[in-house]
């Protein structure tokens, strides 16, 4: 029986790209998203019972990618409390619920597994206008570290990936020409990333043969942004 990978936020963008790449390498994938899309289970990742039910219905689960997330480009002084709470609920609580349910299934299955949480460079460095999003992604990185320690005795590895801006529908909606110019001027690779590049990083971390000694790590997939200093 092929091992199964569950992906939240699997209908589009990074989640969809990871799903396609995983299937090409032999994984069976189960996708969930808040949008009712063919081949994707409709799921509110903030609903604990719904998340638990979805995971319980999957057989031979050995991988999870938490890619569901929302964002907003709003200065601190203009950020409504309800927006802050909603972003943390989806991005942080959603990751926690899916990872907890998946980890329980992996422990019960006795084969170990790997969990990848999609964070962001905004969780590593402050990004103007991203107070809620940045806080949520910093929390996701810390959760990956704590989960890695808690789950290591069960043979389950947990890591985070931290993309810089990637060409996704969410980024297209949020980034105007001025924002794109500002980002690319600060990324050594001088471009936005592709979803396929993030997918390859996720697959590496999911592959226990290639990344067996990597857990609790936050991997930037960012064209050099997180490591850049002063640029000419």
N, C-alpha and C positions, 0 to 999 in steps of 0.2 A: 504494500500500500504506500502510495506517495505521501510524503509529509505535507502538512497543510500550513499555509500562511494566512493569517487574518489581517486585513488592512482596514482601518478606519479612514474616512476621507478618501475612499478608493474610487470615486466616480470621475475625478478629473485631476489635472495637475500632477503633483509629485506622487500622490497615492496611486493614481492610475498608471503612471510610468513604472513605479515599483512593481505593481501587479503584473504588467506586461513582461517586464524583464524577469520576474520570478517564474512565471509560467514557461518562459523560454528555456529556463534552466532546470525544469522538472518539478517545481513546486505546484501543488494544487492550491488555488487561492480562493478565499472567501472575502468579498468586498462589502463594506457597509458605508453609507453616507446619509446625510440628512436629506439629500435630493432623491426623489423616486426615479432612478435611472435603471434601465434594463441591465440585468446581471449584477445588480448591487442591492443589498438589503437596505431598506429604509430604517435608519437608526438615529435616535437622539443620544449622543454620547454622554449627555449629562443625566440620563435616566438610568439609575443603577440597575433596576430590575430588567429593563430592556437590554442593556449591555450584557448582563449575566445570562439572560435567556439566549441571546445570539451566540455567545461563546459556548454555552452548554450544548448547542446544536451542532457543533463542529467536531469532527472525528480526527484523531491523530494530529492534534494541534501541536506544532513544534516551533512556530514563529508568529510574531505579532509586530506590525508596524502601526504606530499611532500617528497618523498624518492629518487627522481632522483638526482644523483650526480656523480661527477668524482673526481679523485684524482691523485696526482703525488708525488713520493718520490724523491725530488730533493733539494740539498742544495741551500741556498740563492744565492750564487755566480754563480751557474749553472742554475738558473731558467730563462728561456727566458720570456720576457714580454708577448709574445703571449700566453704562457702557463698560466701565472698568470691571464691574462684577460679571457681566456677561462674557467678556473675553477671558477672564480667569476661569469661569465655570466651564466653558468649552475647551480651552487649551490646557488647563491644569487638571480640573476634576475629570474631564473626559479621558485624559491620558491615564490618570490614576485608576479609574473604574475599569477601563479596558485591560490595563496591565495586570491589575489584581485578579480579574476574572480569568485572564489567559494564564497567568502564573499558577493559579489553582488547578486549572485543567492540565497544565504541563506536569505539575507535581503528581497529580493523580495518574497521568499517563506513564510516568516513570522513565521517560526518554530524554528529559531535559529539554532545552530549547533556547531560543534567542529572542529578545525583545529590542526593538529599535524605536525610540521616541524622536519624532521630528521636532527639533527645537529651532534655533535661528541664531545668526550672529548678533541679533538684537538682544539675546540672552547673555552674550559674552561682553558686549560693549554697549554703552549708552547710545541710542540713536534718537535724534531730536524728533519730537512728536509721536513717540512710541512708548509712552509711559505705561500704558496697560499691556500692550503687546510685549514689550521688553520685560516687564515684571513676570508675565506669564511664562515666557520662554526661559528666563533665568530659573524659575521654579521647576520647569521641566528638566533642565540640566541637573539640578540638585536631586530631583526625584530619581533620575537615572542612576546617579551615584549611590543613593541610599538603597534603591531596589537591587542594584548589583551586589551590594554587601548582603542584603537579606536573602537573596535567592541563590547565591553562589553554592551553598551546601546542597542545593537541589539540582545542580548542573544547569542552571539557567543563567545566561549572560544577558546583561542589559547595558545598552549604550545609547547615546544621543547623537544625532547628526545636526549640524548647525549651518544651514545654507545661508548664503548672501542672497540678494534678489535673484530669483529664478523666473524664467519666462513662463508664468502660469496665469490663468484667468484672474486670480485674486490680485496679482501684482499689476496686471494690465489695467484693472479697474482702479487701483490706488495710485499708481505712479504716472504722473504727467511728464511732459518732456523735460521740464526743469528738474524734477526729482530724479529722472533717469540720468541726466547729465551730471548731477551732483554725485550720485552713486558711482557711476563709471569713472569719474575723476579720482575716486578714492580706492578703487579696486585695481591692484596691480595688473590683473589680466585685462582690464579696460573693457569689460563687457559683463552682461548678465549671464548667469549660468543657464544650462539646459536641464530639463527634467530628467533626461537620460543620464546626466552626470551625477545627479543626486541618487538616482536609482542604483547605479553601480556601487556607490558608497554603501548604500543600505544593504545590497546583496552581499557585499564583502562582510559586513558585520553580522549578517544572518547566517553566513556559511561557517559552520563550526569547524570545518576542515581548514579553512584559511585564517580564521580569526579566533581560534580556540583559547588564546591567552589574552584576549582583549575584552575587558568588561569595566563598566564604570567610567567609560571614556566619552568625551564630547569631541566629535570630529568635525571641524569646520570644512565645509564644501563651498568655498567662497572666493576663489580666484586670488587668494592672498590677503583679503581684506582684514581679517583678524590679526594678522601678523605685521601689517604695514605700519610704518611710522610716517615721518615727514616725506611727502612725495613732491618731486619737482613739478 
